[in-house]
Amino acid sequence: METNKIIRKHIMESFLFTDDESALQDNASLIAQGLIDSIGIMELVEFVEGSFSIKVDPKEIVPDNLDSVEKMVAFVERKKAA
């Protein structure tokens, strides 16, 4: 399964509680939409670390890396390439 599908599936199941693909746009801000808060961000960090075998440094826990599916996919791909 590709990175985008894995991340989307997790967000849909854990935060939206739906399987309706149209309920989530890849570039939509999860924070601005009220889908995640600080606890949700920490849960996403744990999910990303476990699912993709990467380590997220505390300095990397910023909206530029985790605020949308699109940003998380890019972040994971950069970490895996490093």
BALOBA-1460 file (C-alpha; in Angstrom, 3 decimals):
// residues 82
<rec num="1" residu="m" x="0.000" y="0.000" z="0.000"/>
<rec num="2" residu="e" x="1.380" y="3.396" z="-0.874"/>
<rec num="3" residu="t" x="2.118" y="6.049" z="1.742"/>
<rec num="4" residu="n" x="-0.848" y="8.238" z="0.805"/>
<rec num="5" residu="k" x="-3.357" y="5.405" z="1.116"/>
<rec num="6" residu="i" x="-1.962" y="4.258" z="4.467"/>
<rec num="7" residu="i" x="-2.107" y="7.756" z="5.952"/>
<rec num="8" residu="r" x="-5.564" y="8.516" z="4.507"/>
<rec num="9" residu="k" x="-6.969" y="5.231" z="5.806"/>
<rec num="10" residu="h" x="-5.649" y="5.910" z="9.300"/>
<rec num="11" residu="i" x="-7.042" y="9.457" z="9.435"/>
<rec num="12" residu="m" x="-10.400" y="8.360" z="8.041"/>
<rec num="13" residu="e" x="-10.723" y="5.563" z="10.613"/>
<rec num="14" residu="s" x="-9.223" y="7.325" z="13.637"/>
<rec num="15" residu="f" x="-10.448" y="10.905" z="13.275"/>
<rec num="16" residu="l" x="-13.348" y="10.989" z="10.799"/>
<rec num="17" residu="f" x="-14.863" y="7.575" z="11.632"/>
<rec num="18" residu="t" x="-15.971" y="7.076" z="8.049"/>
<rec num="19" residu="d" x="-14.898" y="5.297" z="4.889"/>
<rec num="20" residu="d" x="-16.284" y="8.057" z="2.636"/>
<rec num="21" residu="e" x="-13.204" y="9.094" z="0.643"/>
<rec num="22" residu="s" x="-14.768" y="12.455" z="-0.242"/>
<rec num="23" residu="a" x="-14.776" y="13.448" z="3.450"/>
<rec num="24" residu="l" x="-11.032" y="14.164" z="3.344"/>
<rec num="25" residu="q" x="-9.059" y="16.241" z="0.859"/>
<rec num="26" residu="d" x="-5.314" y="15.560" z="0.763"/>
<rec num="27" residu="n" x="-4.422" y="19.247" z="1.114"/>
<rec num="28" residu="a" x="-6.993" y="20.101" z="3.820"/>
<rec num="29" residu="s" x="-5.615" y="21.381" z="7.128"/>
<rec num="30" residu="l" x="-6.435" y="18.842" z="9.829"/>
<rec num="31" residu="i" x="-5.894" y="21.472" z="12.519"/>
<rec num="32" residu="a" x="-7.983" y="24.235" z="10.897"/>
<rec num="33" residu="q" x="-10.832" y="21.782" z="10.293"/>
<rec num="34" residu="g" x="-10.739" y="20.795" z="13.959"/>
<rec num="35" residu="l" x="-10.005" y="17.149" z="13.157"/>
<rec num="36" residu="i" x="-6.919" y="16.983" z="15.340"/>
<rec num="37" residu="d" x="-5.608" y="18.770" z="18.399"/>
<rec num="38" residu="s" x="-2.319" y="18.389" z="20.273"/>
<rec num="39" residu="i" x="-3.219" y="14.891" z="21.437"/>
<rec num="40" residu="g" x="-4.212" y="13.952" z="17.894"/>
<rec num="41" residu="i" x="-0.887" y="15.224" z="16.616"/>
<rec num="42" residu="m" x="0.968" y="13.027" z="19.091"/>
<rec num="43" residu="e" x="-1.155" y="10.061" z="17.995"/>
<rec num="44" residu="l" x="-0.266" y="10.822" z="14.358"/>
<rec num="45" residu="v" x="3.435" y="10.947" z="15.266"/>
<rec num="46" residu="e" x="3.166" y="7.543" z="16.947"/>
<rec num="47" residu="f" x="1.283" y="6.159" z="13.930"/>
<rec num="48" residu="v" x="3.813" y="7.517" z="11.413"/>
<rec num="49" residu="e" x="6.777" y="6.209" z="13.416"/>
<rec num="50" residu="g" x="5.252" y="2.745" z="13.776"/>
<rec num="51" residu="s" x="3.862" y="2.425" z="10.278"/>
<rec num="52" residu="f" x="6.875" y="3.680" z="8.352"/>
<rec num="53" residu="s" x="9.747" y="2.721" z="10.687"/>
<rec num="54" residu="i" x="10.975" y="6.306" z="11.035"/>
<rec num="55" residu="k" x="11.828" y="8.458" z="14.030"/>
<rec num="56" residu="v" x="10.165" y="11.871" z="14.310"/>
<rec num="57" residu="d" x="12.355" y="14.377" z="16.110"/>
<rec num="58" residu="p" x="10.472" y="16.737" z="18.447"/>
<rec num="59" residu="k" x="11.655" y="19.651" z="16.277"/>
<rec num="60" residu="e" x="9.858" y="18.044" z="13.316"/>
<rec num="61" residu="i" x="6.453" y="18.078" z="15.034"/>
<rec num="62" residu="v" x="5.242" y="21.175" z="13.208"/>
<rec num="63" residu="p" x="2.270" y="21.905" z="10.921"/>
<rec num="64" residu="d" x="4.553" y="21.971" z="7.871"/>
<rec num="65" residu="n" x="5.079" y="18.226" z="8.385"/>
<rec num="66" residu="l" x="1.813" y="16.981" z="9.890"/>
<rec num="67" residu="d" x="-1.128" y="19.285" z="9.105"/>
<rec num="68" residu="s" x="-2.516" y="17.482" z="6.046"/>
<rec num="69" residu="v" x="-2.306" y="14.157" z="4.279"/>
<rec num="70" residu="e" x="-0.224" y="15.831" z="1.569"/>
<rec num="71" residu="k" x="2.273" y="17.234" z="4.097"/>
<rec num="72" residu="m" x="2.538" y="13.948" z="5.995"/>
<rec num="73" residu="v" x="3.198" y="11.994" z="2.800"/>
<rec num="74" residu="a" x="5.975" y="14.416" z="1.792"/>
<rec num="75" residu="f" x="7.445" y="14.283" z="5.300"/>
<rec num="76" residu="v" x="7.423" y="10.473" z="5.438"/>
<rec num="77" residu="e" x="8.984" y="10.228" z="1.979"/>
<rec num="78" residu="r" x="11.762" y="12.664" z="2.970"/>
<rec num="79" residu="k" x="12.460" y="10.715" z="6.159"/>
<rec num="80" residu="k" x="12.530" y="7.377" z="4.357"/>
<rec num="81" residu="a" x="14.900" y="8.760" z="1.718"/>
<rec num="82" residu="a" x="17.339" y="10.110" z="4.316"/>
